């Protein structure tokens, strides 16, 4: 839920990864404003509106389409083989 605290130790255990991996992921998500980072408070889930999600989806479609097009143009092996 929006505002819910994210506990890195718990996330690491659930996902079977190290605490460092979780911290790095949370920091990256924070940089993308998908997770809220607060000094001395830790990380929390951000609130996203329907418009926010639509914008994220639009950007993802644009980026992934461009990446696929470039890969096909360059004949990258392993895609569709």
N, C-alpha and C positions, 0 to 999 in steps of 0.2 A: 504494500500500500504506500502511497505517497507519504514521505516523511519518515517511513520506517527505517530504523537504523540497520545498517548492514554490518554484520560481525565477521571480519576477515577470517578468524580462526574457525568459526562454524562453516563458512563457505569453503574453506580449504578442505575441511573434513568431508563435507558432503560431496565435493567434486574430486576428491582424491588427488589434490595437488598441494604444492608447498604454499606456505603462508606468503612467501615472496612473490609467487605467481599471482596470487589473489590481490596483493597490494598493488602490484604493477598494473593489473587489469583495472582495478578501481581507480587508480590514478589516471589511466588513459581514458576511462569512461568519464571521469570528472572533467578532463580536458575537452571532451566532446559535449559537456553539459548534460550527460545522461545519468550522472550520479553527482550528488552534492557532497563536496568535501568541506568540512569545517575544522579549523584548528582546534585541537584538544577535544573535539567532539566525535571525530571519525567521519564515516561515510553514511549517506542516507539516500533513499530512493527519491528521485525528483518527480514532481507532478507534471504530466504531459497532457495536453489537450488533444482533442481529435484533430485539430489543425496541425499541431506539432507532429503527430504521428503521420499525417498525410504528407507533410513536408519531408520528413525523414524517408518515407517510402519513395516519394518522387526522386529525391536525390540518390537513393540507393539504386533505383531503376536506371537512372542516367549513368551512374558510375559503372554498374555491372554490365550494362549494354555496351558502353564504350570499351570496357576491358575485354569483353567477349569479341567484339568486332575487331579490335586490335590483335587479339590472339589468332583469330581466323585469318586475318590478313597476313600475319607473320608465319602462318603455318605451324603453330606450336604443336608438337607431338603430345599425345595423351588426351587431347580433347576430342571426344567422339570417336576415338579409334577402337 
